[in-house]
Amino acid sequence: MADLQDDLHAADEVTELDGLMSGEAVAVLGADAYTLVSDPDSEPLERAHAILAAHPVADGYTGLPWVLRHLPWYDLELGESSVDTDLPRLRDGHVGALLWSLHLPEGLTGDRAVGATLEQLDLVKSVARAYPEGLRLAGTAGQVADARNHGRIAVLLGPATAAALGDSLGILRSLHALGLRALTLSGASWASGAGLTRFGEEVVREMNRLGVVADVSGASEDTVRRVFAVSKAPVLCTRSAARALRPHPANLPDELLAELGAAKGLCMVPMTAEQTGPTVRDVADHLDHVRAVAGPGSVGLSGTYDAGTAHPRELRDPSGYPHLVAELLRRGWPESDIALLTWGNVQRVLRGADFTARAAQLRREPSTARISDLDG
């Protein structure tokens, strides 16, 4: 049924691809693959801008909320030198959607973690309301597409940290009602180095019922594999590259990348020097590798800006995305694969989460499980 759902939406997505340059056309290649046909004789950077005008970047991670809460004043519309991310640079980079991290510093647990997450949710909503001409809150694939079609950057709330739940499925439902759409499954007693506990599995099932996407970046390999087995919806890795190229603990080994591809999940490669390397070519190497191992339908982009990390040259802020796409064009990436990388794969994951939630709500009531009942 999920494949049928993808087929039904594919034609709709093609009609949404506004902003094409004259002389360009869109061709449908399959349920989730489509391409912008541009002038093959034009320069790679010019072609990159044309492709991104039709298939903007759905960026998997920004740490902006935590940074903004510590600034006495900022203006994201005029441009803000104290952060990596503002509206002019997002527009220059053709960013059409952005996941706003609600992650917390290490050490915040229990009620403090829940309270800090609620404060960050409130902050992101306030920022979106303050810039209505640039930003729009979105919670579904349709709302993301609608925001883009109206010239706005879609704001998706999450990922949050697992500690934000306070070991309560009721809090998970409350966070979802407030807009949460992604949760990182690590750093909790029920999602640890030992893997998912029985309560952790129930958390994943309830996330499926609600439409909250599981993020397994930074989770243990046992946790990742168990999430693949339990989740009926596609899984995200919001900040993971290829461990075969760079042995960072958050990067995925080839075996997990292959399993992620088989599960139709999405590995969003970060633009950080620590995880991918110091140049745009290093980032492209990781994208090549993930695409080869997991498949073109399972690779995406994660700026990871404003997260306290150094970034590769030419990718110091979101305005650098055209340079990355130009590098991929030089390497022979077909425009259909670039369209999936930047926009189509994230839309597929969001549609999968929406579809799974609607189906689960027909057969499953809200879970009343407690951690003491399952893991006690």
C-alpha positions in Angstrom: 0.0 0.0 0.0 2.9 2.3 0.7 4.1 1.9 -2.9 0.6 2.8 -4.1 0.6 5.9 -1.9 3.9 7.0 -3.4 2.5 6.4 -7.0 -0.5 8.6 -6.2 1.6 11.5 -4.9 4.4 11.4 -7.6 2.3 13.1 -10.3 1.2 15.8 -7.8 4.7 16.6 -6.9 5.8 17.1 -10.5 3.0 19.7 -10.9 4.4 21.6 -7.9 7.8 22.2 -9.4 7.5 25.9 -10.0 10.3 28.3 -10.8 11.7 26.4 -13.7 13.9 28.4 -16.2 12.6 28.8 -19.7 13.5 25.9 -22.0 13.5 23.4 -19.2 11.1 20.5 -18.7 10.2 18.0 -16.1 10.1 14.3 -16.8 8.7 11.7 -14.5 10.9 8.7 -14.1 9.0 6.7 -11.5 7.2 6.9 -8.2 9.8 9.0 -6.5 12.3 9.9 -9.3 12.0 12.8 -11.6 14.5 15.1 -13.2 15.0 18.6 -14.4 16.1 18.6 -18.0 18.5 21.5 -18.3 21.0 22.6 -20.9 23.8 20.1 -20.8 26.2 22.7 -22.2 25.8 25.2 -19.4 28.3 25.5 -16.6 27.9 23.1 -13.6 27.2 26.0 -11.2 24.6 27.5 -13.5 22.9 24.1 -13.9 23.1 23.6 -10.1 21.1 26.8 -9.6 18.5 25.7 -12.2 18.1 22.2 -10.6 17.8 23.7 -7.1 15.2 26.2 -8.3 13.0 23.2 -9.1 14.1 20.8 -6.4 15.2 22.8 -3.4 17.2 21.5 -0.5 15.3 19.8 2.4 17.9 20.2 5.0 18.0 17.6 7.8 19.4 19.6 10.7 20.0 23.0 12.1 21.1 23.9 15.6 19.6 27.4 15.3 17.0 27.1 18.1 19.6 26.6 20.9 21.8 29.4 19.5 18.9 31.9 19.2 17.8 31.4 22.8 21.1 32.8 24.0 21.2 35.9 21.7 19.8 39.1 23.1 18.7 40.3 19.7 18.7 39.0 16.1 17.2 39.7 12.7 17.1 36.7 10.4 15.5 38.7 7.5 18.2 41.4 7.2 21.0 38.8 7.9 22.6 37.8 11.1 26.4 37.6 11.4 26.3 35.8 14.8 24.8 32.7 13.3 25.4 30.5 10.2 21.7 30.5 9.2 19.5 33.4 8.1 16.9 33.9 5.5 19.2 35.5 2.8 21.6 32.6 3.0 18.8 30.0 3.0 17.4 31.6 -0.1 20.8 31.9 -1.8 21.3 28.1 -1.1 17.8 27.3 -2.4 16.7 25.7 0.9 13.0 24.8 0.8 12.6 22.9 4.1 14.6 22.7 7.3 14.4 20.4 10.3 15.0 22.6 13.4 16.8 20.6 16.1 15.4 20.5 19.6 18.4 18.7 20.9 19.7 19.6 24.4 23.1 19.8 26.0 24.3 16.7 27.7 23.3 16.4 31.4 19.7 17.7 31.0 17.4 14.9 32.1 14.0 14.3 33.6 11.8 17.4 34.1 14.6 19.7 33.1 14.9 18.0 29.7 11.1 18.1 29.2 10.9 21.8 30.1 13.9 22.8 27.9 12.3 21.0 25.0 9.0 22.7 25.4 10.9 26.1 25.6 12.6 25.3 22.3 9.4 24.3 20.7 7.9 27.6 21.7 10.9 29.5 20.5 10.8 27.9 17.0 7.1 28.7 16.7 7.8 32.3 17.7 10.5 32.6 15.2 8.3 31.2 12.4 5.5 33.7 13.3 8.0 36.6 13.4 9.1 35.9 9.8 5.8 35.0 8.0 7.2 36.1 4.6 10.1 33.7 4.9 9.1 30.8 7.1 6.1 28.6 7.5 5.5 25.8 10.1 4.8 22.4 8.5 4.1 19.0 9.8 3.3 16.8 6.8 4.7 16.3 3.3 1.7 18.2 1.8 2.3 21.2 4.1 6.0 21.2 3.2 5.2 21.3 -0.5 2.5 24.0 0.1 5.0 26.2 1.9 7.5 25.8 -0.9 4.9 26.6 -3.5 4.1 29.9 -1.7 7.7 30.9 -1.6 8.2 30.0 2.1 10.8 27.8 3.8 9.1 25.0 5.6 9.9 24.7 9.3 9.8 21.1 10.7 10.0 20.7 14.4 12.7 18.1 15.4 14.6 16.1 16.0 14.2 16.2 19.7 16.2 14.2 22.1 14.8 11.0 23.7 15.3 12.5 27.1 12.5 15.0 26.2 9.9 12.2 26.8 10.7 11.7 30.4 9.9 8.0 29.8 6.3 8.9 29.2 4.2 8.1 26.1 1.8 10.8 27.2 4.5 13.4 26.9 5.4 12.0 23.4 1.7 12.6 22.4 1.8 16.1 23.9 5.0 17.0 22.0 3.4 15.7 18.8 0.3 17.8 19.4 2.6 20.8 19.7 4.2 20.0 16.4 7.1 17.6 17.0 7.9 15.5 13.9 11.2 13.7 14.6 12.8 12.1 17.7 16.4 10.9 18.1 16.4 7.4 19.7 19.6 7.6 21.8 20.6 8.8 25.2 17.7 7.2 27.1 17.5 4.1 29.4 15.2 2.5 26.8 17.4 3.3 23.8 21.1 2.8 24.8 24.2 1.0 23.7 22.5 -2.2 24.6 19.7 -1.5 22.1 16.0 -0.9 22.5 14.2 -2.3 25.5 10.6 -3.5 25.4 9.5 0.0 26.3 11.7 1.5 23.6 10.0 -0.7 21.1 6.6 0.6 22.3 7.9 4.1 21.9 8.7 3.4 18.2 5.2 1.9 17.7 3.6 4.9 19.2 5.8 7.2 17.1 4.5 5.3 14.0 0.9 5.8 15.2 1.4 9.5 15.6 3.6 10.2 12.5 6.8 11.1 14.4 9.8 10.0 12.4 12.6 8.0 14.2 16.1 9.5 13.9 18.8 7.0 14.7 21.9 9.2 14.2 24.3 8.5 17.1 22.3 5.5 18.2 24.1 2.1 18.8 24.1 -0.4 16.0 21.8 -2.7 18.1 19.3 0.1 18.5 19.5 1.0 14.8 18.8 -2.6 13.7 16.0 -3.0 16.2 14.4 0.2 15.0 14.6 -1.0 11.4 12.8 -4.2 12.5 10.1 -2.5 14.6 9.3 0.6 12.7 6.7 0.4 9.9 7.6 3.9 8.7 10.9 5.0 7.1 13.7 5.9 9.5 16.0 8.9 9.3 19.7 9.4 10.1 19.7 13.2 10.3 23.5 13.5 10.8 25.4 10.4 9.5 28.0 9.9 6.8 30.0 6.9 5.6 32.2 5.3 8.3 34.2 3.6 5.5 35.5 7.0 4.5 35.8 8.7 7.9 35.6 6.7 11.2 33.4 9.1 13.2 31.1 7.3 15.7 28.0 8.9 14.2 28.8 7.7 10.7 27.3 4.4 9.5 29.3 1.3 8.5 28.5 -0.1 5.1 26.4 -3.0 6.6 24.1 -0.5 8.2 23.9 1.7 5.1 22.8 -1.4 3.1 20.2 -2.3 5.7 19.0 1.4 5.8 18.6 1.3 2.0 16.7 -2.0 2.2 14.4 -0.5 4.8 13.8 2.6 2.6 15.3 4.8 5.2 17.3 8.0 4.6 20.9 8.9 5.5 21.4 12.6 5.6 25.0 13.5 5.1 26.2 16.4 7.3 28.2 19.3 6.1 30.8 19.1 8.9 34.5 18.9 8.6 34.7 16.4 11.5 32.3 13.9 9.9 32.9 14.3 6.2 36.1 16.3 5.7 37.4 19.8 5.1 36.4 20.3 1.4 33.3 20.1 -0.7 34.9 17.2 -2.6 35.1 15.3 0.7 31.4 15.8 1.2 30.7 14.6 -2.4 32.8 11.5 -1.7 30.5 10.6 1.2 27.4 11.3 -1.0 28.9 9.0 -3.7 29.5 6.3 -1.2 26.1 6.4 0.5 24.4 6.5 -2.9 26.3 3.5 -4.1 25.7 1.4 -0.9 22.2 2.4 0.2 20.9 3.6 -3.2 19.9 7.0 -4.6 16.6 6.9 -2.8 18.3 6.7 0.6 20.7 9.7 0.6 20.0 13.3 1.7 21.6 16.5 3.0 22.1 17.8 6.5 23.7 21.2 6.9 24.2 20.8 10.6 24.8 24.5 10.7 24.7 26.4 14.1 25.6 23.2 15.9 29.1 24.3 17.1 31.0 22.4 14.4 33.4 23.5 11.6 32.3 23.2 8.0 34.1 22.4 4.8 35.3 25.1 2.5 32.6 26.5 0.2 30.0 25.0 2.6 30.4 27.4 5.5 26.7 28.2 5.5 23.5 27.1 3.6 24.3 29.4 0.7 27.0 26.9 -0.4 24.6 24.2 -1.5 24.8 25.1 -5.3 28.6 24.5 -5.1 28.0 21.0 -3.7 25.4 20.2 -6.5 27.8 21.6 -9.1 30.5 19.2 -7.8 28.0 16.3 -8.1 27.2 17.3 -11.7 30.9 17.2 -12.5 31.0 13.7 -11.2 28.2 12.6 -13.5 25.3 12.5 -11.1 22.1 12.4 -13.2 19.7 15.2 -12.4 17.1 12.7 -11.3 19.3 11.5 -8.5 20.1 15.1 -7.5 16.4 15.8 -7.3 16.0 12.9 -5.0 19.0 13.9 -2.9 17.8 17.5 -2.3 14.0 17.2 -2.1 12.4 14.0 -3.2 13.8 11.6 -0.6 12.7 13.7 2.3 9.2 14.1 0.9 9.0 10.3 0.5 9.9 9.8 4.1 7.4 12.3 5.3 4.7 10.8 3.1 5.6 7.3 4.5 5.3 8.6 8.1 1.9 10.2 7.3 0.6 7.1 5.6 1.8 4.7 8.3 0.2 6.9 11.0 -3.2 7.0 9.2 -3.1 3.2 8.9 -2.0 2.6 12.5 -4.7 4.9 13.9 -7.3 2.7 12.4 -6.1 -0.4 14.3 -4.3 0.9 17.4 -5.4 3.0 20.3 -3.0 5.3 22.1 -0.6 3.2 24.1 -1.0 3.3 27.9 2.3 1.4 28.5 4.6 2.5 31.2 8.3 1.9 31.5 7.9 0.2 34.8 5.4 -2.3 33.3 7.7 -3.3 30.4 11.2 -2.8 31.7 10.7 -3.1 35.4 
